[in-house]
Amino acid sequence: MKIIIIIILTTFLISCGDARVMTLVELPKGWTDEHGQEFIEKMDLRKLQYIVYKKFPEAITNQVTFNIMPLVFSPVGDEKNYKYEIRAISNKSWGKSKEFENFIANYIKELLVEPEKMPPMVFVKVPQGHSIQSAQQLLQSLNMQKLRERLSKAIPGIEKTPMLTKIIPVEVKPDVFNFHVIVVANFQHDFEYKVEQHIADFIRESLKTT
């Protein structure tokens, strides 16, 4: 059950006796917290994890995760307004938590400039009867050299573009799995999506012949 959080507008959150400056992102005009939640659910949060851990590799060793929460701010006498709070979460003290949060906030702000143009996540259905382990074995059986040749032909100059590619088996419901295709290329969202689609098509075609 969704819990709607209503907060009196303030710039500080008191937690465990400490004052922490909240890292906030304004939601687009006309959005409510429900719109904000729907947008988060459409965001590729796995991709965002790879992006922030690439930027802050020490966050992995410090076991830092993050939370993005839509909040309702209700100043006395004013209309409600809506924001995301971005919070770094760690059991250890880490001096870059605020920088970490601001990086995620800027990423979200960029997506919110034209939220309707945010590329969708790219998935490929894993054939029935597979587990996470056997789906991983399927991936290992794919001809990655053939994939690289296909990408080079479809997207000239792709070899010169620094990017991270991940294909991850994920469970969408009991005993049903998808491959989640993720490409990270320095915030080039349309380019990433184009490459992800080519990779997904290659996987689908390969699975038909296995």
VONU-134948 format. One record per residue (C-alpha): residue number from 1; x negated, y, z negated; residue in three letters. Coordinates in Angstrom, 1 decimal. Layout:
BEGIN
@seq:NUM | x:X | y:Y | z:Z | type:Ala
...
***
This chain:
BEGIN
@seq:1 | x:0.0 | y:0.0 | z:0.0 | type:Met
@seq:2 | x:-1.4 | y:3.4 | z:1.0 | type:Lys
@seq:3 | x:-2.0 | y:5.8 | z:-1.8 | type:Ile
@seq:4 | x:-1.6 | y:9.5 | z:-0.9 | type:Ile
@seq:5 | x:-4.1 | y:11.5 | z:-2.9 | type:Ile
@seq:6 | x:-3.1 | y:15.1 | z:-3.7 | type:Ile
@seq:7 | x:-5.9 | y:17.3 | z:-5.0 | type:Ile
@seq:8 | x:-5.8 | y:20.9 | z:-6.2 | type:Ile
@seq:9 | x:-8.2 | y:22.8 | z:-3.9 | type:Leu
@seq:10 | x:-11.7 | y:23.1 | z:-5.4 | type:Thr
@seq:11 | x:-15.2 | y:22.8 | z:-4.2 | type:Thr
@seq:12 | x:-16.3 | y:20.4 | z:-6.9 | type:Phe
@seq:13 | x:-15.4 | y:16.9 | z:-7.9 | type:Leu
@seq:14 | x:-16.1 | y:16.0 | z:-11.5 | type:Ile
@seq:15 | x:-17.2 | y:12.4 | z:-11.8 | type:Ser
@seq:16 | x:-18.7 | y:10.7 | z:-14.8 | type:Cys
@seq:17 | x:-19.5 | y:14.1 | z:-16.3 | type:Gly
@seq:18 | x:-21.5 | y:15.3 | z:-13.2 | type:Asp
@seq:19 | x:-20.5 | y:18.0 | z:-10.7 | type:Ala
@seq:20 | x:-20.8 | y:16.8 | z:-7.1 | type:Arg
@seq:21 | x:-20.2 | y:19.1 | z:-4.2 | type:Val
@seq:22 | x:-17.7 | y:17.3 | z:-1.9 | type:Met
@seq:23 | x:-18.7 | y:16.8 | z:1.7 | type:Thr
@seq:24 | x:-15.5 | y:17.7 | z:3.7 | type:Leu
@seq:25 | x:-14.3 | y:17.8 | z:7.3 | type:Val
@seq:26 | x:-11.2 | y:19.7 | z:8.3 | type:Glu
@seq:27 | x:-8.6 | y:17.7 | z:10.1 | type:Leu
@seq:28 | x:-7.2 | y:19.1 | z:13.4 | type:Pro
@seq:29 | x:-4.4 | y:21.6 | z:13.1 | type:Lys
@seq:30 | x:-1.0 | y:19.8 | z:12.8 | type:Gly
@seq:31 | x:-2.6 | y:16.6 | z:11.5 | type:Trp
@seq:32 | x:-1.5 | y:15.0 | z:8.1 | type:Thr
@seq:33 | x:-3.5 | y:12.5 | z:6.1 | type:Asp
@seq:34 | x:-1.6 | y:9.8 | z:8.0 | type:Glu
@seq:35 | x:-3.0 | y:11.1 | z:11.3 | type:His
@seq:36 | x:-6.4 | y:11.1 | z:9.6 | type:Gly
@seq:37 | x:-6.1 | y:7.5 | z:8.5 | type:Gln
@seq:38 | x:-5.0 | y:6.4 | z:12.0 | type:Glu
@seq:39 | x:-8.0 | y:8.1 | z:13.5 | type:Phe
@seq:40 | x:-10.4 | y:6.4 | z:11.0 | type:Ile
@seq:41 | x:-8.8 | y:3.0 | z:12.0 | type:Glu
@seq:42 | x:-9.6 | y:3.8 | z:15.7 | type:Lys
@seq:43 | x:-13.2 | y:4.8 | z:15.0 | type:Met
@seq:44 | x:-15.9 | y:2.3 | z:15.5 | type:Asp
@seq:45 | x:-17.2 | y:2.2 | z:11.9 | type:Leu
@seq:46 | x:-19.6 | y:-0.6 | z:12.7 | type:Arg
@seq:47 | x:-21.2 | y:1.6 | z:15.3 | type:Lys
@seq:48 | x:-21.3 | y:4.4 | z:12.9 | type:Leu
@seq:49 | x:-23.1 | y:2.2 | z:10.4 | type:Gln
@seq:50 | x:-25.8 | y:1.4 | z:13.0 | type:Tyr
@seq:51 | x:-26.1 | y:5.1 | z:13.8 | type:Ile
@seq:52 | x:-26.6 | y:6.3 | z:10.2 | type:Val
@seq:53 | x:-28.9 | y:3.4 | z:9.3 | type:Tyr
@seq:54 | x:-31.0 | y:4.2 | z:12.4 | type:Lys
@seq:55 | x:-31.2 | y:7.8 | z:11.2 | type:Lys
@seq:56 | x:-31.7 | y:6.8 | z:7.5 | type:Phe
@seq:57 | x:-33.4 | y:3.4 | z:7.5 | type:Pro
@seq:58 | x:-34.2 | y:3.8 | z:3.8 | type:Glu
@seq:59 | x:-30.5 | y:3.8 | z:3.1 | type:Ala
@seq:60 | x:-30.6 | y:0.0 | z:3.7 | type:Ile
@seq:61 | x:-33.2 | y:-0.6 | z:1.1 | type:Thr
@seq:62 | x:-31.3 | y:1.7 | z:-1.3 | type:Asn
@seq:63 | x:-28.1 | y:-0.2 | z:-0.6 | type:Gln
@seq:64 | x:-26.2 | y:2.9 | z:0.5 | type:Val
@seq:65 | x:-22.8 | y:2.6 | z:2.0 | type:Thr
@seq:66 | x:-20.3 | y:5.3 | z:2.8 | type:Phe
@seq:67 | x:-16.6 | y:6.0 | z:2.5 | type:Asn
@seq:68 | x:-14.4 | y:8.3 | z:4.7 | type:Ile
@seq:69 | x:-11.2 | y:9.2 | z:3.0 | type:Met
@seq:70 | x:-8.4 | y:11.6 | z:4.2 | type:Pro
@seq:71 | x:-7.3 | y:13.8 | z:1.4 | type:Leu
@seq:72 | x:-4.4 | y:16.2 | z:0.9 | type:Val
@seq:73 | x:-5.3 | y:19.6 | z:-0.6 | type:Phe
@seq:74 | x:-2.5 | y:21.5 | z:-2.1 | type:Ser
@seq:75 | x:-3.5 | y:25.0 | z:-3.3 | type:Pro
@seq:76 | x:-1.0 | y:26.6 | z:-5.6 | type:Val
@seq:77 | x:1.4 | y:28.6 | z:-3.4 | type:Gly
@seq:78 | x:-0.1 | y:27.6 | z:-0.1 | type:Asp
@seq:79 | x:0.7 | y:25.0 | z:2.5 | type:Glu
@seq:80 | x:-1.0 | y:21.6 | z:2.3 | type:Lys
@seq:81 | x:-4.1 | y:21.2 | z:4.3 | type:Asn
@seq:82 | x:-5.9 | y:18.0 | z:5.1 | type:Tyr
@seq:83 | x:-9.6 | y:17.1 | z:5.1 | type:Lys
@seq:84 | x:-11.8 | y:14.0 | z:5.2 | type:Tyr
@seq:85 | x:-14.1 | y:13.5 | z:2.3 | type:Glu
@seq:86 | x:-17.4 | y:11.7 | z:3.2 | type:Ile
@seq:87 | x:-19.0 | y:10.1 | z:0.3 | type:Arg
@seq:88 | x:-22.3 | y:8.1 | z:0.1 | type:Ala
@seq:89 | x:-22.0 | y:5.2 | z:-2.3 | type:Ile
@seq:90 | x:-25.0 | y:3.6 | z:-4.0 | type:Ser
@seq:91 | x:-25.9 | y:1.9 | z:-7.3 | type:Asn
@seq:92 | x:-29.3 | y:3.6 | z:-7.1 | type:Lys
@seq:93 | x:-30.3 | y:7.2 | z:-7.2 | type:Ser
@seq:94 | x:-31.2 | y:8.5 | z:-3.7 | type:Trp
@seq:95 | x:-32.3 | y:12.0 | z:-3.0 | type:Gly
@seq:96 | x:-30.9 | y:12.1 | z:0.6 | type:Lys
@seq:97 | x:-27.2 | y:11.3 | z:-0.2 | type:Ser
@seq:98 | x:-26.1 | y:14.8 | z:0.7 | type:Lys
@seq:99 | x:-28.1 | y:14.8 | z:4.0 | type:Glu
@seq:100 | x:-26.6 | y:11.3 | z:4.7 | type:Phe
@seq:101 | x:-23.1 | y:12.6 | z:4.1 | type:Glu
@seq:102 | x:-23.6 | y:15.7 | z:6.2 | type:Asn
@seq:103 | x:-24.9 | y:13.6 | z:9.1 | type:Phe
@seq:104 | x:-21.7 | y:11.5 | z:9.1 | type:Ile
@seq:105 | x:-19.6 | y:14.7 | z:8.7 | type:Ala
@seq:106 | x:-21.2 | y:16.2 | z:11.8 | type:Asn
@seq:107 | x:-20.6 | y:13.0 | z:13.8 | type:Tyr
@seq:108 | x:-16.9 | y:13.1 | z:12.8 | type:Ile
@seq:109 | x:-16.6 | y:16.8 | z:13.7 | type:Lys
@seq:110 | x:-18.0 | y:16.1 | z:17.1 | type:Glu
@seq:111 | x:-15.4 | y:13.3 | z:17.7 | type:Leu
@seq:112 | x:-12.6 | y:15.6 | z:16.4 | type:Leu
@seq:113 | x:-13.3 | y:18.3 | z:19.0 | type:Val
@seq:114 | x:-11.3 | y:16.2 | z:21.5 | type:Glu
@seq:115 | x:-10.0 | y:13.3 | z:19.4 | type:Pro
@seq:116 | x:-7.8 | y:12.0 | z:22.2 | type:Glu
@seq:117 | x:-11.0 | y:11.3 | z:24.3 | type:Lys
@seq:118 | x:-12.7 | y:9.1 | z:21.7 | type:Met
@seq:119 | x:-13.6 | y:5.9 | z:23.5 | type:Pro
@seq:120 | x:-11.9 | y:2.8 | z:22.1 | type:Pro
@seq:121 | x:-13.8 | y:0.0 | z:20.5 | type:Met
@seq:122 | x:-14.8 | y:-2.8 | z:22.9 | type:Val
@seq:123 | x:-14.0 | y:-6.4 | z:22.1 | type:Phe
@seq:124 | x:-14.2 | y:-9.8 | z:23.9 | type:Val
@seq:125 | x:-12.0 | y:-12.6 | z:22.7 | type:Lys
@seq:126 | x:-14.0 | y:-15.7 | z:21.6 | type:Val
@seq:127 | x:-12.5 | y:-18.9 | z:23.0 | type:Pro
@seq:128 | x:-10.4 | y:-20.9 | z:20.6 | type:Gln
@seq:129 | x:-11.9 | y:-23.5 | z:18.4 | type:Gly
@seq:130 | x:-15.1 | y:-21.5 | z:17.5 | type:His
@seq:131 | x:-16.4 | y:-20.4 | z:14.2 | type:Ser
@seq:132 | x:-18.7 | y:-17.4 | z:13.5 | type:Ile
@seq:133 | x:-21.7 | y:-19.8 | z:13.7 | type:Gln
@seq:134 | x:-20.6 | y:-21.4 | z:17.0 | type:Ser
@seq:135 | x:-19.7 | y:-18.0 | z:18.5 | type:Ala
@seq:136 | x:-23.2 | y:-16.9 | z:17.7 | type:Gln
@seq:137 | x:-24.6 | y:-19.9 | z:19.5 | type:Gln
@seq:138 | x:-22.4 | y:-18.9 | z:22.5 | type:Leu
@seq:139 | x:-24.1 | y:-15.6 | z:22.6 | type:Leu
@seq:140 | x:-27.5 | y:-17.2 | z:22.4 | type:Gln
@seq:141 | x:-26.7 | y:-19.2 | z:25.5 | type:Ser
@seq:142 | x:-25.9 | y:-16.2 | z:27.6 | type:Leu
@seq:143 | x:-28.4 | y:-15.2 | z:30.3 | type:Asn
@seq:144 | x:-29.6 | y:-11.8 | z:29.0 | type:Met
@seq:145 | x:-32.0 | y:-11.3 | z:31.8 | type:Gln
@seq:146 | x:-29.1 | y:-11.5 | z:34.2 | type:Lys
@seq:147 | x:-27.2 | y:-9.0 | z:32.0 | type:Leu
@seq:148 | x:-30.1 | y:-6.6 | z:32.2 | type:Arg
@seq:149 | x:-30.3 | y:-6.9 | z:36.0 | type:Glu
@seq:150 | x:-26.6 | y:-6.3 | z:36.2 | type:Arg
@seq:151 | x:-26.8 | y:-3.2 | z:34.1 | type:Leu
@seq:152 | x:-29.7 | y:-1.8 | z:36.1 | type:Ser
@seq:153 | x:-27.7 | y:-2.3 | z:39.3 | type:Lys
@seq:154 | x:-24.5 | y:-0.8 | z:37.9 | type:Ala
@seq:155 | x:-26.1 | y:2.1 | z:36.0 | type:Ile
@seq:156 | x:-29.3 | y:3.3 | z:37.8 | type:Pro
@seq:157 | x:-31.9 | y:4.6 | z:35.3 | type:Gly
@seq:158 | x:-30.5 | y:2.9 | z:32.3 | type:Ile
@seq:159 | x:-33.9 | y:1.5 | z:31.5 | type:Glu
@seq:160 | x:-35.1 | y:5.0 | z:30.7 | type:Lys
@seq:161 | x:-32.2 | y:5.6 | z:28.2 | type:Thr
@seq:162 | x:-33.1 | y:4.7 | z:24.6 | type:Pro
@seq:163 | x:-30.3 | y:2.6 | z:23.2 | type:Met
@seq:164 | x:-29.4 | y:0.0 | z:20.7 | type:Leu
@seq:165 | x:-27.1 | y:-2.9 | z:21.7 | type:Thr
@seq:166 | x:-25.3 | y:-5.2 | z:19.4 | type:Lys
@seq:167 | x:-22.8 | y:-8.0 | z:20.1 | type:Ile
@seq:168 | x:-21.3 | y:-9.2 | z:16.8 | type:Ile
@seq:169 | x:-18.8 | y:-12.1 | z:16.3 | type:Pro
@seq:170 | x:-16.1 | y:-10.8 | z:13.9 | type:Val
@seq:171 | x:-13.0 | y:-12.5 | z:12.5 | type:Glu
@seq:172 | x:-9.8 | y:-10.7 | z:13.3 | type:Val
@seq:173 | x:-7.6 | y:-13.1 | z:11.5 | type:Lys
@seq:174 | x:-8.0 | y:-16.7 | z:10.2 | type:Pro
@seq:175 | x:-9.8 | y:-18.8 | z:12.8 | type:Asp
@seq:176 | x:-9.5 | y:-16.1 | z:15.5 | type:Val
@seq:177 | x:-12.7 | y:-14.3 | z:16.5 | type:Phe
@seq:178 | x:-13.8 | y:-11.5 | z:18.8 | type:Asn
@seq:179 | x:-17.2 | y:-10.3 | z:20.0 | type:Phe
@seq:180 | x:-17.6 | y:-6.7 | z:19.1 | type:His
@seq:181 | x:-19.7 | y:-4.9 | z:21.7 | type:Val
@seq:182 | x:-21.6 | y:-1.9 | z:20.4 | type:Ile
@seq:183 | x:-24.0 | y:0.4 | z:22.2 | type:Val
@seq:184 | x:-25.7 | y:3.3 | z:20.5 | type:Val
@seq:185 | x:-27.3 | y:5.9 | z:22.8 | type:Ala
@seq:186 | x:-27.8 | y:9.2 | z:20.9 | type:Asn
@seq:187 | x:-24.2 | y:10.4 | z:20.8 | type:Phe
@seq:188 | x:-23.6 | y:9.9 | z:24.5 | type:Gln
@seq:189 | x:-20.1 | y:8.5 | z:23.9 | type:His
@seq:190 | x:-18.9 | y:8.1 | z:27.5 | type:Asp
@seq:191 | x:-22.2 | y:6.5 | z:28.5 | type:Phe
@seq:192 | x:-22.1 | y:4.1 | z:25.5 | type:Glu
@seq:193 | x:-18.5 | y:3.1 | z:26.4 | type:Tyr
@seq:194 | x:-19.4 | y:2.5 | z:30.1 | type:Lys
@seq:195 | x:-22.3 | y:0.2 | z:29.1 | type:Val
@seq:196 | x:-20.1 | y:-1.6 | z:26.5 | type:Glu
@seq:197 | x:-17.5 | y:-2.3 | z:29.2 | type:Gln
@seq:198 | x:-20.1 | y:-3.7 | z:31.6 | type:His
@seq:199 | x:-21.5 | y:-5.9 | z:28.8 | type:Ile
@seq:200 | x:-18.0 | y:-7.1 | z:27.9 | type:Ala
@seq:201 | x:-17.2 | y:-8.0 | z:31.5 | type:Asp
@seq:202 | x:-20.4 | y:-9.9 | z:31.7 | type:Phe
@seq:203 | x:-19.5 | y:-11.9 | z:28.6 | type:Ile
@seq:204 | x:-16.0 | y:-12.7 | z:29.8 | type:Arg
@seq:205 | x:-17.4 | y:-13.9 | z:33.1 | type:Glu
@seq:206 | x:-20.1 | y:-16.0 | z:31.5 | type:Ser
@seq:207 | x:-17.6 | y:-17.6 | z:29.0 | type:Leu
@seq:208 | x:-15.5 | y:-18.8 | z:32.0 | type:Lys
@seq:209 | x:-18.4 | y:-20.8 | z:33.3 | type:Thr
@seq:210 | x:-19.5 | y:-22.3 | z:29.9 | type:Thr
***
